[in-house]
Amino acid sequence: MGSIHQAADRRAEAEACFHKAIYLDPAHDQALLTLALIAERRGDLGAAAGFRRRAERALKNRGPQADTNKKPTPGGATHE
């Protein structure tokens, strides 16, 4: 929903949706990065930096499963 609000230029509603997303899933990297962009556009560079740091940690903590191009094989190995 946040992306839909953002596309319709409903910034406050979009931001609220992305905040709800990270409330429900604190490691939601896409929502964190979008909130960083929103904060940056608003001129809140401190908040933007905080959201970016959280997104980096979330991506780092996801590990190798974050690569959706790799598919598991029966032996547990991955290939592209």
ChimeraX attribute file (.defattr): number of C-alpha atoms within 10 A of each C-alpha:
attribute: neighborCount
match mode: 1-to-1
recipient: residues
	/A:1	12
	/A:2	21
	/A:3	17
	/A:4	12
	/A:5	16
	/A:6	17
	/A:7	11
	/A:8	11
	/A:9	11
	/A:10	13
	/A:11	15
	/A:12	12
	/A:13	17
	/A:14	22
	/A:15	20
	/A:16	14
	/A:17	20
	/A:18	22
	/A:19	18
	/A:20	14
	/A:21	19
	/A:22	16
	/A:23	11
	/A:24	10
	/A:25	11
	/A:26	15
	/A:27	19
	/A:28	17
	/A:29	21
	/A:30	15
	/A:31	23
	/A:32	25
	/A:33	21
	/A:34	22
	/A:35	25
	/A:36	24
	/A:37	19
	/A:38	21
	/A:39	19
	/A:40	15
	/A:41	11
	/A:42	11
	/A:43	11
	/A:44	13
	/A:45	15
	/A:46	12
	/A:47	17
	/A:48	22
	/A:49	16
	/A:50	16
	/A:51	21
	/A:52	19
	/A:53	15
	/A:54	19
	/A:55	23
	/A:56	15
	/A:57	13
	/A:58	17
	/A:59	17
	/A:60	11
	/A:61	12
	/A:62	12
	/A:63	9
	/A:64	10
	/A:65	12
	/A:66	11
	/A:67	10
	/A:68	8
	/A:69	10
	/A:70	13
	/A:71	13
	/A:72	12
	/A:73	9
	/A:74	7
	/A:75	6
	/A:76	8
	/A:77	9
	/A:78	11
	/A:79	9
	/A:80	8
